[in-house]
């Protein structure tokens, strides 16, 4: 009798296992990433066995063709998911960066970028009063240098050249935001060109650009080579700003809902692991230093990954615990309001030439609804709403003191006096007659000290 029960139990176990396996519509997956420290959740999900835990056989691939290459391969289906700039799935859905309904199923991190200038232009800016130890450092000295250059060169003015990683990247918008805050008109006073992130240091050293905005470790590479300094991080520009997302095609989610949720669970567990301790961050730096991942020295990766950042050549690192945030402060949550901010920047800088309903667009791209399902299974803290204001407390401040309120999205686009919008305020107002209820989340840091600014918020 006992033997029969054991056999029956084993049989039921096998049936349950097969049913569980059947729930995953697709097990073998390919996920693309760019060699940046914020690919860490994808890499850690692979290396620490989180993908395997959820029944997935995942191949992670370092993309050599930069962000355009990664986007093309997601659209074509060569990559099932990818590490992506937060604006990329929005732009593709709008038809200005590829043409496909891509969706952001989770946010991979907050912060993580820097604006790094070479020694020559830093020398010029210091002549115009720049204090490179000021935090946050504005672009006023760059404006004064540009004005003097205009006066000296007149009609023969040669714009200064700078690099960023992609036209719809956070880096492009952050660099422009920082410049425009002091009155610089980016496309008149400067030339801003896209380069793959790992090529930024070599382009600066070769003199092709004066500086750039990029993610780590490509700022610290220049600082440690003493070829330049990082003047400002994107945390300095906008505290806890959205940076990368995990993207896939909308039709992939429709066909493979359980697979999608399994991928999300694995990566969310990796994000939590990354913020659990600084020792985990150090382990992550060693893993990512490998040639098939970021291929950078551990010492360089640790500069930003372990709660510090070295801004200036030849100077000590400075405390910067929130330079990378992966799980704390809802960093994994894909806020609609964060996504809409990118649409406002696409309008501000002339990348969209027609009036669209911004709320409708972002709700077709960002998926906080799907994320909430996964988060509840993992007991991940959820904010009270997918809509919030930024610029209203010390954990989401903009360096210029402005407030981002999605209910005033149209006004926000034209609020600075420096924009290159191709659509009028009146046209946009006609198709954006909606309101949303915003709710401000409390600052929560429950997963560990990594990425946490204040020890009192760490759950012991």
N, C-alpha and C positions, 0 to 999 in steps of 0.2 A: 504493500500500500504506500509506504514511504517513498519507494522507488518511483511509483506512478506519480505521486505528488511532485517529486523533484523534477521528473521529466515534464510534467504539466507546467510547472513553474518556469523551467527553462524554455519551454515552447512559447509560453506567454511572453517571456522576456524577449525572445527573438522576434516575436510578432510586434511587440512594442518598439523594439529597435528599428525594425523595418518600416513601421509606420512613421517613426520619428525621422528616419532617413528620407522617406517619401515626401515629407513636408518641405524639404529643401528642393526647390525646383531645379536648381543648378548648383553643383558642388565645386566644380573646377572653375576658378575665376582668375582673372588677371587685373591687377590694380597698378596703375601708373603713378609715379611720383617724380618730383624734381629734387635735386640734391640741395636741400635746405633743412635746417634743424626742425622746422615745423612739419616735416614729413614723419616725425617721431611716432605719432600714434599708429600710423600704418606699419612702420618698421617694427615697433614693439609688439603690435598685434600678431605679426608674423613670428618674430624671434622668441616671444614668451609663450607661444602656443595658444593664444586666444582664438585665432581663426580655427585652429584644429579643435579646440574645445567645443565650438559650435558646429562641427561637422563639415567644415569648409577646407578645401584644398586650394590655397591661394598662392599664386605666383606674383611677387611684387617686382616691378620693372622700373629701373631708373631711366627716365626719358632724356635722351640727348638732344632733342629738337626744341628745347625750351617749352614755354607755355603754349605757343601755337601748335607744336607737335602733340602735346598731351591732349589739347582740345580736339584736334582732328581725329585722334585715335579713340576718344570717348564717343564722338559722334558716329564714327564708322563702326563701332562695336569691337574694335581690337582690344580696347580696355573696357572692362565691365564697370569699373569705378575708377575715380582718380582723385588725387590730391589736386585742389583747384583754388585759384584766386577767387575770393568771395564774389567778385563781380562777373566772373566768367559764365556761369550758368544763366545769369540774368541777361547778359549781352547776347548769348547764343539764342535764347528764347525770343529776344527782340530782333534777331536777325542781323546784329552788328558785329558778331564775333562767331562766325559759323552760322548755321541756321538749323536749330533743333530745339525741341523742348527738353532742356536739361533741368535737373532739380538738385537742390542742395539738401541732403538729408540730415546732415549735422554740421556743426562748426568744429573745426579741428583745433582752434586755439584763438587766443587773444594776443595782440602785440607781436613783437618779434622782428621788427624792421629797424633800420637806421638810415640816416642821411649822412653820407661820408664824403668829405671833400679832400682833394689833394693838397699837398703842402703849398703849392704856388698860389692858389686862390685864397687859401687861409691866410697867407702872408699879406695879401692885398686887403682882405677883410679886416685884419687887425689894424691896418692903417686908418680904417674908418670906425674904430671904436669897438670891435668885437671882443667880448670877454668869453673865451671858449670854455670857461669853467662855470658859466651861468646855466642853471637848469630851471625851466626849459629855455633854450637859447632861440631867440627869434631870428628873422632874416633881415633885420634892419641894416646891418653893416653890408650885406650883399646888395641891398637896394641902393645904398649910398655909393658903393663901388660901381654899380651898373649906371647910375646917374652920371657919375664922373666920366665913365667910358663913353656914354652917349654924347656928352658935351665935348669930349676930346675928338671923337671920330665923326660926329655929325652924320651926314647921309651915308657915310661909309662904315657905319657901326656894324661890328661883327658880333652877333649874339653868342653868349656863352653856351657851351654844350654840356648837357647833363644826361645821365642814363637812368632808366627805370626798366622794369622787366616786361611790361606788356601794356598796351593802351588802356585796357580796362582793369588794370591792377590797382590794388590798394596803394602801391608804391607811387604810381603816377598821380593819383589823387592826393596822397599825402605830401608829395614833393610840391605839387601845385598849391595846395592849401597853405603850406608853410611859406612859400614864396609870396603868394597873394596877400597874406596877412600883413605884409609891410608895404604893399602897393606895387610889387613886381607883377608885370603882365607876362605870364610864362611864355606865350607863343609870339610875343614881340621882343621881349628882352632876352629870351633864351631859346635854345633849341633842345627839345627833350626827345631822346631816341630810345627805342627798346633794345635790350641786349639779354641773352640768357643769363640768369643769375651767376653761374660759376665764372663767366667771362668778364664780369665787372672789374675785378682788380687788375687784370691784364690790360683792359682798355683804358683804365685810369693811368696806369704806369706808362703806357705807350703815348699818353697825351691826347687820346681821341676824345676824352671827356674831362671836365674839371671836377666832377663829382657824380654821385649817384645815390639812388634810394633802392635798397635791396634788403632781403632777409639774411639771417645768419647762416653760415659763418663768414659771409663775404664782406662784412664790414670789418670784423676783427682781423681778417687776413691783412688788410691794408694797414690797420693800426699797429699790428705787431711787426709788420715789415717797415714801420716808421715812414711810410709813403704818404700818410695823411691821417686825419682824425675824424671820428664820428661826432658831428656837431649836435645832433638831436636824434632821439629815437621816436618811433611812432607812439610809444606810450607817453612820451613828453607832449606830443601833438594832440593826442586824444587818448586819455587813460582808458585802458581796457577796450580797445577798438577791435572789431572783428577782423580776422586776417585770412585764414584759409578755410575751405569747406571740403566735405566729401561729396563729390557729384557723380551722378549717373543719368542715364536717359529716363524720361518719364515712362516710356513704353517698357523699359527693362523692369521698373518697379511694378508696373501693371501685370507683367508676365511672371515675375519672380518675387512676389511679396515676402515670402518666408525667407528666401535667400537674402533679400535686402535687409530684413530685420536681423538676421544672423550676423551679417557683416557689420551692421551698426552696433550690435551688442559687443562684438569682439573689439572694435575700435574704441568704443566708449570705455570698456574695461581697461584698455591700454592707456587711455587718457587719465583715468583715475589712478592707475599704477604710476604714471609719470608725476602726478602731484602728491603721491603718498609720502615721499621722502626725498631729501637731497641726495641720499645714497642711490636711490633709483635713478635720479637724473644723471649721476656720475656713471652708472652702469649703462644708461642709454647713450651717453656721449661715447663710450668705448665701442658700443655696438655700431653706432652710426659713423664712426671713423673708418669703418671698413670700406674697401674699394667699391663694393657693389652698392653702397649706400651714399653717404655724403663725401667720403674720401677727403677728410681733413684731419689734421692732428687733434688728438684728444684735448690737448692744452688749449687749442683754439675753440673747440666746441664747448668746453667747460666754462669759458669766459662768460658766455651768456646763459648757458643752460643751468648753471648752478647758483643763480641768484645774484650774480654780479655782472657788470659790463664795463669794459675799458673804453672810455670815450676817446681819450687823447693819447697820442704816441708818447712813449717814454714816461707815462704817468701810471699811477696805481689804478686798479679796477675800483669802481664805485659800487656800493650796494644798489641792486636793482632787482628785487625779488619777483617783481611782476613782469619782467621782460618777456618771459614765456609763461603763459597760463593755459593749461590744457583742460582742466576739469573744474577747479575752484571758480567761484563767482559765476556759475552757469556758463562757463566758457564753451561748453559743448553744445549749447542750445542755439538753434538757428532762429534768432529773433526776426520777425517780419520788419521791424523798425530798423534793424541794422541793414537788412537787404535793401530797404527803400532808400537809405542814405546813399548807397552806390548809384541808384537811379538818378538821384538829384545831382550827383557829380557828373554823370553821363550827359545830363542836360546842361549843366553849368559850363562844361568844356566842349560843347558842340558835337557830341558823339551821337545824339538822337535828333533826327530832323522832323519828327512828327509828334503830335500830342497823343499820349497814351494814358490810360487809367493806371496810375502807378500802384494803387492798391490791388487791382485785379492782376497786374503783372506779377507782383511779388508773391501773391498768394498762389500763383500757378508755378512758382519756382522754389520757394523755401517751404520746408515741410515740418514745422513744429508739431503738427498733428501726429505724424508718423513717429517723430522723435519721442513724443510723450508716451506712446505705447511701449517703446523700448526702454525708456528711462524708468518707468514704473516697475518693470521686471527686474531692474538692477538697483532699485531704490536710489536712483540718481535724483537729486533735488531739482524741482522744476520751479521756474519763476511764476508769479501770479498771472502773467499775460505775455503774449507774443509781441505786444506793443509797449514800448517804454520811451521816455525822453532820455536824451543824453546831454551832458553839460550841466547837470543840476546837483551833483554831489561830488565829493573828492575822489570817487572811484570811477567816474565817467566824464571828467572835465575835459574841455577843449582848451588849448593853450591861449586862445584869444577870448575866452569867456563866453562864446556863443552857445546858445541852446539849440539842440536839434529836437524838434517836436514834429512827429509825422503828420499831425493835424495841420501844420503850417508848412508842409513840404514845398508847395509852389512858391510861397513867399521866400522860403529859405534859399532857393536857387538863385534868386536875384537880390539877395540881401547885402552882398558885399561891395557891389559896384564894380567888381572885376569878374567878368564872365564872358564866354564866347557862345552863348546860347543861340541856337538857330530857330528856336520856337519861342513865341512871345508868351509873356505871363498870362495874357488874356486867353490865348488859345489853350494853354494848359489848365487854367481855372475852369474852363467849360467842361472838361472831361474828368475833373477831379473834385466833384461835389460830394465828398463822403467825409465821414468822421469815424474815428476809432477811439475806443476807450483805452487809455494808457494807464498802466499801473507800475509803480516803481518797486523793483525787488529790493529786499534787504541784502546787504553784503553778507554772503555766506562762504565760508572757507572750510568745509567739513572733511575734506579728503586727506589733508596733510599740510605740512608747512611749505612745500614747494609751490611757487606761484602765489603765495599768500603774503600780503603786505604787513599785516598786523598779527602778531602771535596770539592775541586774545581771541581771534576768530578760529583758531585751529582746534578741532575736536581731538582731545587726547585719547 
